[in-house]
Amino acid sequence: MRYQFRPLIWTGPQAAARKSSGVFQAGWEDTLVILQDEIELLDGESPLIFEVDVREQDLRLDGQLKTGCHVGQFPGAAVVFRSKFGQLRYASDAYEQRWPGALPGWQANIRAIALALKALRAVDRYGVGRPGQQYAGYKALAAGNGQSFGSADEALRWMRGQPESGEGGELPPGQLYRKLALRMHPDVKGGSQEDWNRLNNARQLLVTAGLL
């Protein structure tokens, strides 16, 4: 299973009281096996995206963590992938590492997501509700149509020209994207779906051009 890492933009509330990651005895490789099985059953497409507390400069061009890179202190993580039900996004910050040797918090939260996917599939197995209904609330915000740019340069100029960017003209594209994302997300006061769609179309062009 191919997967890549991306910086996490956490806009919702954080867990009031996190659990210890030590409740999970299995390791990272076992989590990847569960994810691969569950996503294949959903006709998922590669690459799988893991959003964790890293910076753009912590990632290699292929989306893997650079040697020596350490995920930040925030343990939250999200898993994003395309499926037969559309693009799905699951996020969790319910677990944290409390002692050396236990799973890192972000790995524990991704494991929790993997196990949740397995549990959600049981809804269809037992015939509760309409097929696939349980995934509707996890659909990722769509990029939208009619919001495209002619080039990556045009997209970057638009980003730098946004009032929310402040001194964004001096920021690298990755930092600028994160700053705009925190202001434009529909769940944030003052954000809108239209701006979010346009920002993510810009991001896709910058990724394709190798600028992110």
C-alpha positions as CSV (number, residue, x, y, z in Angstrom):
1,M,0.0,0.0,0.0
2,R,1.4,3.4,-1.0
3,Y,1.0,6.2,1.4
4,Q,2.3,9.8,1.9
5,F,2.4,12.2,4.7
6,R,1.0,15.7,4.7
7,P,1.0,18.5,7.3
8,L,-2.1,18.3,9.6
9,I,-4.5,21.3,9.7
10,W,-6.5,20.8,12.9
11,T,-9.5,23.2,13.0
12,G,-12.0,21.4,15.3
13,P,-12.0,21.1,19.1
14,Q,-9.3,19.0,20.7
15,A,-9.9,16.0,23.0
16,A,-10.5,17.2,26.5
17,A,-8.9,14.1,28.1
18,R,-6.7,11.8,25.9
19,K,-6.2,8.1,26.6
20,S,-2.8,6.4,26.7
21,S,-1.5,5.0,23.4
22,G,-0.3,2.0,25.5
23,V,-3.8,0.4,25.2
24,F,-2.7,-0.7,21.7
25,Q,-0.3,-3.6,21.8
26,A,0.2,-4.1,18.0
27,G,2.7,-2.0,16.1
28,W,2.7,0.3,13.0
29,E,3.0,-2.5,10.5
30,D,-0.1,-4.2,11.8
31,T,-2.0,-0.9,11.5
32,L,-0.9,-0.6,7.8
33,V,-2.2,-4.2,7.2
34,I,-5.6,-3.3,8.6
35,L,-5.8,-0.1,6.6
36,Q,-4.9,-1.9,3.4
37,D,-7.5,-4.5,3.9
38,E,-10.3,-2.0,4.8
39,I,-9.5,0.4,2.1
40,E,-9.3,-2.3,-0.6
41,L,-12.8,-3.4,0.5
42,L,-14.0,0.2,-0.1
43,D,-12.4,0.2,-3.6
44,G,-9.9,2.7,-2.3
45,E,-7.2,4.3,-4.4
46,S,-3.5,4.9,-3.6
47,P,-1.8,6.8,-2.3
48,L,-3.3,6.9,1.2
49,I,-2.7,10.3,2.9
50,F,-1.6,10.5,6.6
51,E,-2.0,14.0,8.0
52,V,0.2,14.5,11.0
53,D,2.0,17.3,12.9
54,V,4.9,17.9,10.5
55,R,6.0,20.8,8.4
56,E,6.3,20.8,4.6
57,Q,10.1,21.0,4.9
58,D,10.0,17.8,7.0
59,L,8.8,15.8,4.0
60,R,10.7,14.4,1.0
61,L,9.4,15.0,-2.5
62,D,7.8,11.5,-2.5
63,G,5.7,12.5,0.6
64,Q,7.7,10.4,3.1
65,L,9.2,11.7,6.3
66,K,12.8,12.9,6.0
67,T,15.5,10.9,7.9
68,G,15.7,12.3,11.4
69,C,12.3,14.0,11.2
70,H,10.2,13.8,14.3
71,V,6.4,14.3,14.3
72,G,5.5,17.3,16.5
73,Q,4.0,17.2,20.0
74,F,0.3,17.3,18.9
75,P,-0.7,13.6,18.6
76,G,-3.8,14.1,16.3
77,A,-3.8,12.5,12.9
78,A,-6.1,12.1,9.9
79,V,-6.4,9.5,7.2
80,V,-7.6,10.6,3.8
81,F,-8.4,8.4,0.8
82,R,-10.6,8.0,-2.3
83,S,-13.2,5.3,-2.1
84,K,-16.4,4.2,-3.9
85,F,-18.2,6.5,-1.6
86,G,-16.1,9.5,-2.6
87,Q,-13.1,11.0,-0.8
88,L,-13.2,10.1,2.9
89,R,-11.4,11.8,5.8
90,Y,-11.1,10.4,9.4
91,A,-9.4,12.3,12.2
92,S,-8.6,11.5,15.8
93,D,-6.6,13.0,18.7
94,A,-8.0,10.7,21.3
95,Y,-4.7,9.1,22.2
96,E,-1.3,10.3,23.4
97,Q,2.1,8.6,24.2
98,R,2.6,8.6,28.0
99,W,5.8,6.6,28.3
100,P,8.7,5.5,26.2
101,G,8.1,2.3,24.2
102,A,4.4,2.9,23.8
103,L,3.1,3.8,20.3
104,P,3.7,7.5,19.3
105,G,0.4,9.4,19.7
106,W,-0.1,9.9,16.0
107,Q,0.4,6.2,15.3
108,A,-2.1,5.3,18.0
109,N,-4.7,7.7,16.5
110,I,-4.2,6.3,13.0
111,R,-4.6,2.8,14.5
112,A,-7.9,3.9,16.1
113,I,-9.0,5.1,12.7
114,A,-8.1,1.8,11.1
115,L,-10.2,-0.1,13.8
116,A,-13.0,2.4,13.3
117,L,-13.1,1.6,9.6
118,K,-13.3,-2.1,10.4
119,A,-16.2,-1.4,12.7
120,L,-18.1,0.8,10.2
121,R,-17.9,-2.0,7.7
122,A,-19.9,-4.2,10.1
123,V,-22.9,-1.9,9.7
124,D,-23.3,-3.1,6.1
125,R,-22.6,-6.7,7.1
126,Y,-25.5,-6.7,9.5
127,G,-27.8,-4.8,7.2
128,V,-28.4,-1.7,9.4
129,G,-29.4,1.3,7.3
130,R,-28.7,1.9,3.6
131,P,-25.5,0.5,2.1
132,G,-22.7,3.0,2.6
133,Q,-24.8,5.4,4.7
134,Q,-22.4,5.2,7.6
135,Y,-19.6,6.9,5.5
136,A,-21.6,10.0,4.6
137,G,-20.5,12.0,7.6
138,Y,-16.8,11.4,6.8
139,K,-16.8,12.7,3.2
140,A,-13.9,15.1,2.8
141,L,-14.7,18.6,1.8
142,A,-14.8,18.6,-2.0
143,A,-12.4,20.6,-4.2
144,G,-15.4,21.9,-6.2
145,N,-15.8,22.9,-9.8
146,G,-15.5,26.2,-11.5
147,Q,-12.7,27.3,-9.2
148,S,-9.7,26.2,-11.2
149,F,-6.6,28.2,-12.1
150,G,-4.7,28.3,-15.4
151,S,-1.3,27.4,-13.8
152,A,0.5,26.9,-10.5
153,D,1.9,30.4,-10.8
154,E,-1.6,31.9,-11.1
155,A,-2.7,29.8,-8.1
156,L,0.3,31.1,-6.0
157,R,-0.4,34.7,-7.0
158,W,-4.0,34.3,-5.8
159,M,-2.9,32.9,-2.5
160,R,-0.4,35.7,-1.9
161,G,-3.0,38.3,-2.8
162,Q,-5.5,37.1,-0.1
163,P,-6.2,39.5,2.8
164,E,-5.8,36.6,5.2
165,S,-2.3,36.0,4.0
166,G,-1.0,39.1,5.8
167,E,2.7,39.1,5.0
168,G,2.2,36.0,2.9
169,G,4.3,37.4,0.1
170,E,7.4,36.5,2.1
171,L,6.2,33.0,3.2
172,P,7.2,29.7,1.4
173,P,4.1,28.2,-0.4
174,G,3.7,25.4,2.3
175,Q,3.6,27.9,5.2
176,L,1.3,30.2,3.2
177,Y,-1.1,27.4,2.5
178,R,-1.3,26.4,6.1
179,K,-1.9,30.0,7.2
180,L,-4.7,30.4,4.7
181,A,-6.2,27.0,5.5
182,L,-6.6,28.0,9.2
183,R,-8.6,31.1,8.1
184,M,-10.6,29.7,5.2
185,H,-11.8,26.4,6.5
186,P,-15.6,26.3,6.5
187,D,-15.7,25.2,10.2
188,V,-13.8,28.4,11.2
189,K,-15.6,31.7,11.8
190,G,-15.2,33.8,8.7
191,G,-14.3,30.8,6.5
192,S,-16.4,29.6,3.6
193,Q,-16.8,26.5,1.4
194,E,-16.1,28.6,-1.7
195,D,-12.8,29.9,-0.5
196,W,-11.8,26.5,0.8
197,N,-12.6,24.9,-2.5
198,R,-10.5,27.4,-4.4
199,L,-7.6,27.1,-1.9
200,N,-7.5,23.3,-2.3
201,N,-7.5,23.6,-6.1
202,A,-4.5,26.0,-5.8
203,R,-2.8,23.5,-3.5
204,Q,-3.3,20.6,-6.0
205,L,-1.6,22.7,-8.7
206,L,1.3,23.6,-6.4
207,V,1.8,19.9,-5.4
208,T,1.7,18.8,-9.1
209,A,4.3,21.5,-9.9
210,G,6.5,20.4,-7.1
211,L,6.1,23.7,-5.1
212,L,4.5,21.9,-2.1
